[in-house]
Amino acid sequence: MEGVHIMFATMLPILRTLDLIESRPSVFEGLYGRVNSPYRMSRQMDGAVNNAGLSYAIPLVVREDDSLLRIESELPGVGRDRIQISVADRTLFIRLFAPDATGAEFDPESTSNFVERRVTLASYIDPDSIRAAYADGLLQVEFDYVPAVEPRYVELSDSLEIIESPSY
């Protein structure tokens, strides 16, 4: 039994040192969390593609039910004239334009001071059915689904004479 106590007594300083090392926060903890975030690439692309000078992200809530797709965003304090909604190539674009510091007349075509959120629409969403409304700081954009294509059944004939061969 004495040998066990001696071994434990000689290892005690090592164990205490290991406890101190383990309890110390790692210098890589914060870096690891930022590097391995699943949204890191998305944030970097948003910053590079959009106007990085604006520190505002457009929050979206996407809801689907049996009849439609609804995208909602709470935009308190944003004027109706500062919101632009468009659809191109199965992509929904939501742009918020910042007020001009000079107080000049607002023209969305001539300003580059905006934030943009893009939503890629699935193939079962009809982009031509877009509807949008903005009231009391809540933006709602809705889409209908593409009607399901019903299969067309062909009746088989007993004779191959009705099928003409192509002439070459």
C-alpha positions as CSV (number, residue, x, y, z in Angstrom):
1,M,0.0,0.0,0.0
2,E,2.9,2.3,0.7
3,G,4.0,2.1,-3.0
4,V,0.7,3.4,-4.1
5,H,0.9,6.5,-1.9
6,I,4.4,7.2,-3.0
7,M,3.5,7.0,-6.7
8,F,0.5,9.2,-6.2
9,A,2.5,11.7,-4.2
10,T,5.1,11.9,-6.9
11,M,2.5,12.4,-9.6
12,L,0.5,15.0,-7.7
13,P,2.5,18.0,-9.0
14,I,2.1,16.7,-12.6
15,L,-1.7,16.3,-12.1
16,R,-2.0,19.8,-10.7
17,T,-0.1,21.2,-13.6
18,L,-2.4,19.3,-16.0
19,D,-5.5,20.7,-14.2
20,L,-4.2,24.2,-14.6
21,I,-3.5,23.6,-18.3
22,E,-7.0,22.2,-18.9
23,S,-8.8,24.9,-17.0
24,R,-7.1,27.7,-18.8
25,P,-9.1,28.9,-21.8
26,S,-7.5,28.1,-25.1
27,V,-6.3,30.9,-27.3
28,F,-7.9,29.1,-30.2
29,E,-11.4,28.8,-28.8
30,G,-12.8,32.0,-30.3
31,L,-10.9,31.5,-33.5
32,Y,-12.2,27.9,-33.8
33,G,-15.8,29.0,-33.4
34,R,-15.5,31.8,-36.0
35,V,-13.7,29.6,-38.6
36,N,-16.0,26.6,-38.3
37,S,-19.2,28.6,-38.3
38,P,-21.5,27.2,-41.0
39,Y,-22.6,30.7,-41.9
40,R,-19.1,32.1,-42.2
41,M,-18.8,31.9,-46.0
42,S,-22.3,33.3,-46.4
43,R,-21.4,36.4,-44.2
44,Q,-18.2,36.9,-46.2
45,M,-20.0,36.7,-49.5
46,D,-22.7,39.1,-48.3
47,G,-20.0,41.5,-47.2
48,A,-18.2,41.3,-50.5
49,V,-21.2,41.4,-52.8
50,N,-23.3,43.8,-50.9
51,N,-22.4,47.2,-49.7
52,A,-20.1,46.3,-46.8
53,G,-20.4,49.9,-45.4
54,L,-23.9,49.3,-44.3
55,S,-24.1,47.3,-41.1
56,Y,-27.6,46.1,-41.5
57,A,-28.8,42.6,-42.4
58,I,-32.3,42.0,-43.7
59,P,-33.9,39.4,-41.4
60,L,-36.2,37.0,-43.2
61,V,-38.7,34.4,-42.0
62,V,-39.7,31.9,-44.7
63,R,-42.9,29.9,-44.3
64,E,-44.4,27.3,-46.6
65,D,-47.9,25.8,-46.4
66,D,-50.0,23.8,-48.9
67,S,-50.9,26.7,-51.1
68,L,-48.1,29.3,-51.0
69,L,-44.6,30.4,-50.0
70,R,-44.5,33.4,-47.7
71,I,-41.3,35.4,-46.9
72,E,-41.6,38.0,-44.1
73,S,-39.3,40.6,-42.9
74,E,-39.7,43.1,-40.0
75,L,-38.4,46.5,-41.2
76,P,-39.4,49.0,-38.6
77,G,-38.8,52.6,-39.5
78,V,-38.0,51.9,-43.2
79,G,-40.0,54.0,-45.6
80,R,-42.0,52.3,-48.3
81,D,-40.1,54.3,-51.0
82,R,-36.8,52.8,-49.7
83,I,-37.8,49.2,-50.4
84,Q,-37.4,47.5,-53.8
85,I,-38.6,44.0,-54.6
86,S,-37.7,42.2,-57.8
87,V,-37.5,38.7,-59.3
88,A,-35.0,37.6,-62.0
89,D,-33.7,34.1,-62.9
90,R,-35.6,32.4,-60.1
91,T,-34.0,34.7,-57.5
92,L,-35.9,37.1,-55.3
93,F,-34.1,40.4,-54.6
94,I,-35.0,42.6,-51.6
95,R,-33.2,45.9,-51.5
96,L,-33.3,48.5,-48.8
97,F,-31.9,51.9,-49.8
98,A,-30.3,54.1,-47.2
99,P,-31.2,57.8,-47.0
100,D,-28.9,60.2,-48.7
101,A,-26.8,62.2,-46.2
102,T,-27.1,65.3,-48.4
103,G,-30.9,65.3,-48.3
104,A,-31.1,65.1,-52.1
105,E,-34.2,63.6,-53.9
106,F,-34.1,59.8,-53.6
107,D,-33.6,57.8,-56.8
108,P,-33.0,54.1,-56.4
109,E,-31.4,53.9,-59.9
110,S,-28.6,56.3,-59.0
111,T,-27.7,55.3,-55.5
112,S,-25.4,52.5,-54.5
113,N,-26.0,52.9,-50.8
114,F,-28.2,49.8,-50.2
115,V,-28.3,46.4,-48.6
116,E,-29.6,43.4,-50.5
117,R,-30.9,40.0,-49.6
118,R,-31.3,37.3,-52.3
119,V,-33.5,34.2,-52.0
120,T,-33.2,31.5,-54.6
121,L,-36.6,30.1,-55.5
122,A,-37.1,26.4,-55.8
123,S,-38.3,24.9,-59.1
124,Y,-41.8,24.3,-57.6
125,I,-42.3,28.1,-56.9
126,D,-43.9,30.2,-59.6
127,P,-41.9,33.4,-59.8
128,D,-44.5,35.2,-61.9
129,S,-47.1,34.8,-59.1
130,I,-45.2,37.3,-56.8
131,R,-47.3,39.5,-54.5
132,A,-45.8,41.9,-52.0
133,A,-47.2,44.1,-49.2
134,Y,-45.7,46.5,-46.7
135,A,-47.6,47.8,-43.7
136,D,-46.7,48.7,-40.1
137,G,-43.1,47.8,-40.6
138,L,-43.8,44.2,-41.9
139,L,-42.9,43.2,-45.4
140,Q,-44.6,40.2,-46.8
141,V,-43.8,38.6,-50.2
142,E,-45.8,35.6,-51.4
143,F,-45.5,33.1,-54.2
144,D,-47.8,30.4,-55.5
145,Y,-46.6,26.9,-56.3
146,V,-46.3,25.8,-59.9
147,P,-49.3,23.6,-60.6
148,A,-48.4,19.9,-60.6
149,V,-48.1,18.4,-64.1
150,E,-50.6,15.6,-64.6
151,P,-49.3,12.7,-66.6
152,R,-50.8,12.3,-70.1
153,Y,-51.8,8.7,-70.8
154,V,-51.6,7.4,-74.3
155,E,-53.8,4.6,-75.6
156,L,-52.0,1.9,-77.4
157,S,-53.2,0.8,-80.9
158,D,-53.2,-2.7,-82.2
159,S,-51.6,-1.6,-85.5
160,L,-48.2,-0.1,-86.2
161,E,-49.5,1.4,-89.4
162,I,-50.6,4.6,-87.7
163,I,-47.0,5.4,-86.8
164,E,-45.3,6.9,-89.8
165,S,-41.6,6.4,-90.2
166,P,-39.6,9.6,-90.8
167,S,-38.3,10.0,-94.4
168,Y,-34.6,10.5,-94.7
